[in-house]
Amino acid sequence: MVNFNEPNYKAKDINLKEIFILLKKRAWIIFLLTIISTGIGYVYNSSSTTYLYSTSARIYIDAEGASLMKTLQVIIKDSSVLEKVVEDLKLNRTPEALANQITVQNVEESQVISISVIDQNPNLAANIANTTAEIFRKEAPDIVDFKAMKELSEAKVPINPINEKSNRPVILAFIIGIAAGIGFVFLLDSLDNSFRSNREVEILLELPVLGRVSKMNSKNINMKSNIQSAVNMGGESSVTK
């Protein structure tokens, strides 16, 4: 009986050809784990990404002085205006929260003010921008004096989000799947103590291999028995003749 714990027992020699054969033999494991890992990464990436849409409405204001323009920009985000926006659109949020979604700026130091809105709903973003501009046009004359004000352009419903989805999690999951598959294949190979070549037997026993017995199964045995029977019957027929 061979003692595998003896010092003369040597580890298996592994070369590139053997590694290639091993990976090819169990490529389905690598493929399966890669598909599963990539699928999980795709689902996670799709569910964790929140798309944001941005759109803006523009108002022309015939007012003199930079300070007056800045005052008008402050009024747009004031609660007196945004409370009516929340009420008109029946929004489930406070005027303060709505103010964080709105950006008001003077376009290139002109008399045009841009009211930009960011929201997860593209249609709602356009409605908020247009409603804010409309209510501001009604409320502003009662607060400050200026010559004229008119809507320059309405906010359009945005089509594309401002934060594009990154495929990095999917790519990372794909790489992890391949690495996990290869690692699992090597793990299974390390747990397999069967002999796969004459050389492994020679290394273990330190004796040359004189011969080997082919692996047989019941199908091959039955086939050979049928062939042998046919040969015997053919021989008997020849003798009878």
N, C-alpha and C positions, 0 to 999 in steps of 0.2 A: 504494500500500500504506500502510495506516495504521500509524503508529508509536505503540504504546501507552505508550512511555516519555516521550513529549513532554510538556512542562509543561502544554499545553492539555487534556490528558486529565484528566477529573474523575471522582472516585469516585462510586459508585452512590448515588443518593438513596434512603434507607430511611425509610419512614414507618410508622406503626402498622398501617395497612391491609396493607402489604406484609409486615410481620412476621407478622400474623395469618394471611395467606394461606400464607406459608412454613411456619409451624408446623402449619397444618391439612393442608397437602399432605404433610408428612412426620410426621404424628402417630403413625404406626405405629412409627417409630424411637423416639420418646419413650416410647410405651407398652411396647415390647419391652424397652428398657433399664431402665425402671421395674420391670417384672415380674421381670427377672433380678436386679436389685439387691435388691429386697424379698425375693425367695426366698433369696438368699445371707444376708441379714440374719436371716431367720427361722431358717434352719438353724443359723447361728452362735449365735443366742440360745438355741435349744433345746439345743444340744450343750454350751454353756459354762455353763449354769445347773445348779448342784448343789442339789437340794432337801434341806432339813433338816426333821426332824420332832421334836417335843418332846412328852413325856408325863411324868406323875409319879404316884408312889404315896405314900400318906400313912400314917404310923404314929402311934398315940397312945401316949405314954409317961407313966406316973404317976411322975414324979420331981420332987423339990423342989430349988429353987435354979437360978439362971440358969447358973451355972458347970457344973453337971452336964449340963444340956441342951446346952451348947456342947461338952462333952467327948464326948457321944454323937454329935453331928454330925461331929466329927473322926474318930471310930471308923468311921463309915459309909464314909468315903473312904480308910481305912487299907488298906495292901496285904494285911494279914491277912484282910480281908473280900473285897477285890476279886480276890485270887488265886483264891479259891474260885468267884467269879462267872465268871471267865475259864475256869476248869476245867469248871464245870457246863455252860456254854453253848458250850464249845469255840470260844472267840473267838480270832481271829488278831491279837491285840494284847496289849500289856503292861498290867499293873495301873496303871502310871503314865499310860499313854495313856487308859485307861478312866476314870481319875479326872478327866481333863480334860473328859470328856463328862458328868460328873455334877455336879449342883448340889444342895447340902443346905442347907435353911434352916428356921428356926422360923416357923411360920405365925402371924403377928400376935401374937408374944410369948406364944403359948399353949403347951400341952403336946403339940402336934401338929407332927411333923417331916415336911416334904415332900422326897421324893427325886426330883428331876427329871433326865431323861436326854435328850440330843440325839443323834440319829443319822440317817444317810441312809436307813436302812431303818426304816419305822414299826413293823413287827412286832418287829424286834430291839430298838428303843428301849423298847417295852413290856416285853419279856422281861428286859432288863437292869434296869429299874426294879423289877420284881416280884421278880426273883431276888436283887437287892441287899437289898431290904427283908426277904426271907425269911431270908437268911444272917445279916443283922445281928440279927434277932430271936433267932437261935440262938446267936450268938457274944457278944452284949452282956452277958448275965447272968454270964458267966464273967470279965468284965473289970471291970464296975462294978456297984454295988448300986442297985437301984431297986425300987419296989413292983410295978409291972405294966407290961406292954407288949402291944399288940395291933394288928393291921392294921386301919386305918380304911377305906381304899379302895385297890383295885388300880389299877394303871396301865392305861389303855385304849389300844388301837391308834389313834393319831391319823390323821385322814383328810386334813386340809389341812396343807401345809408352813408353817413359820413364816416362811420367806422367799419371798414371792410373786414370780413371774417378772415382770420389767420388760419392757414393750414398747418401751422407748426405742431399743434398737438397731434394731428393725424400722422404727420411724418414721423414724429417721435414715437408714436405708438407702433408704426410700421417697423421702425428700427428695433424697438424693444421686442416685438414679436419674432423677428428673425433671430435676434440674439438669444431669446428664451428658447426658441425651437432648437437651435444648434446646441445650446447648453443641455437641454433635455435629452437630445440624441446621445451626447457624450456621457450623460449620467446613466442612461440605459445600457450603453456599451460597457461602462465600468462595472456595472452589476452583472454583466454576462460573463460567466466563468467557463463557458464552453470553448473547445478548441476549434479554430477556424482555418488552421493551416498546419502543414507538416512541421514547419519551422517552430511553431509554438510548442509542439510536442517534443521536438528535439531539444529545445532550450530547457524545458522543464525536466525531462528525464536524462538529459545529457547523453542520449543515445541516438543513433541514426534510425530513421524510419525505413523499414524494409518493405512495407506495403500498407494498403489502406482498403477498407471495405466501404463500398458505395452505400449511400443512404437509400433504403428501400421502403416503399410503402405498399399497402395492400393492393392498390390498383396496379402497380408495376409487377407485383408477384403474380396476381391473377392473369395479367397479360402474358407474362412469360410462361405460365402454366398452360395457357391456351395454345400458345405457339408450340410448346414442347409436345402437347397432345396431338396437335395437327401433324407435326413432324413424325411422331411415332405411328400415327394412323397411315400416313403416306408411305412409310417404310413397310408396314405390314401389308398394305395393298400391293406394293411392288413384289413382295415375296410371294404372295398368293398367286399373282399372275405367273 
